[in-house]
Every structure is written in structure tokens, then in C-alpha cells.
């Protein structure tokens, strides 16, 4: 079974631009979550989707948005990029929206804003 | 969300057991205790989880204190490939109609394994 796939793996953008990151969950998984990882703040939760509905949202500005499609694939978008948005963005999928279920993470997308 | 406390770093020798502690004194009755680890340049990887009883799987064992205010992840024989940051996370059982899918990561414990 294929794992969680994130594309692209690496990305360089300029301040002010916008970016879209993609996540394909494990087949059959309906829950997708996004996390931002930086050296200073560690791993921080961005948002979670289940069956195309956003269930939870972390403490990030409105420039960060996401969506989930009917096939469970998810995208996250960051508009008006700032230097501080440089980070590793991780996607995780779970088969169910239950807290006794493990999450499977992708390799992440390394975003660099210059 | 309930918080966890872990040592910043630990060292172990290869092929010896490793006990990684985690304190979670504010745990609620429905919180599951999850452990994840993150190897360099990779996304986090699920290790194990439990609610009240001790748990074993192919990767590790999880020992949960009787009062559930602390737990210990046990790697029975550390290998060089076990060098990673280990995260202890509490995950709330969802209330009716809700979802508690997000994981709240702390700083974790950086485990170094010496050959």
C-alpha cells in the first residue's frame, strides 16, 4: 500500500507570492491533517479535514487555507508569503477520525521563501 | 489540550534497552497516550499508543502508570536507526459529533544511540 505522498518535495518562492501544496493520503483514509515544522516552533497543527469538511483549525492567520476533495486528496494554500513561512509542511492521514487511531505522515514539502 | 513533559535529550548504547519517560499530570480520563518519532529529514512515524493498560508492538512497549499521570516508552534493544526525536502526545477521545484529529507536539526527547 502506498504511503502518504506530498508534492512537491521542495519549493522556493518569493515574498508576496502564493503557494499550493498537495497531499495524497493512503488509500481509504478519510482524515487528513496538516502541520508546519520550523526549528523555532517545532511541529504545529494547521488544520484537519474529514470527508471534505474542515474539522479543526490551528492558530494560524487566514493566509493559510486548505481543502479536501471527494477522493480525500488535500491541498493547502498560503497566500502573500512571508519569510517566516519558510518551513517543512507535513501532511498526515488517518483511516478514521478517532483519537485511538494512528496518523501516517508524508515526507513533507520543504518551502523556502526568499 | 493536555500537555506532556519530556527530557530534552537522552543517550543510549547500541543493543541496550532505552526507557523514555513522559509526564502528563493533567491527563483526562479519555486521553489516549500516543508516541511518535521523527528520524532526521523524515516525517514523524507512529510508534505506539495506549489508554490504560501496557501495550506492546513490534517496535516498542508502552508502560502506563496506574494513575496515568506518566508513561514510559521502552525500546528493548536500541539500534543506530532508533536515533530520533521521540514525541509523547495526548490525544482526546472525540465527543459526540466532533473530531479531535490534531496531534499537539511538544519538543520531544532527542535520543542519541552510541555504537
Interface residues (C-beta under 8 A of the other chain):
Chain A: X4 X31 X33 X35 X42 X43 X44 X45 X48 X50 X55 X56 X58 X90 X92 X94 X97 X98 X99 X100 X102 X103 X104 X105 X106 X107 X108
Chain B: X30 X31 X32 X34 X36 X42 X43 X44 X45 X46 X49 X51 X87 X91 X92 X93 X94 X98 X99 X100 X101 X102 X103 X104 X105 X106 X107 X108
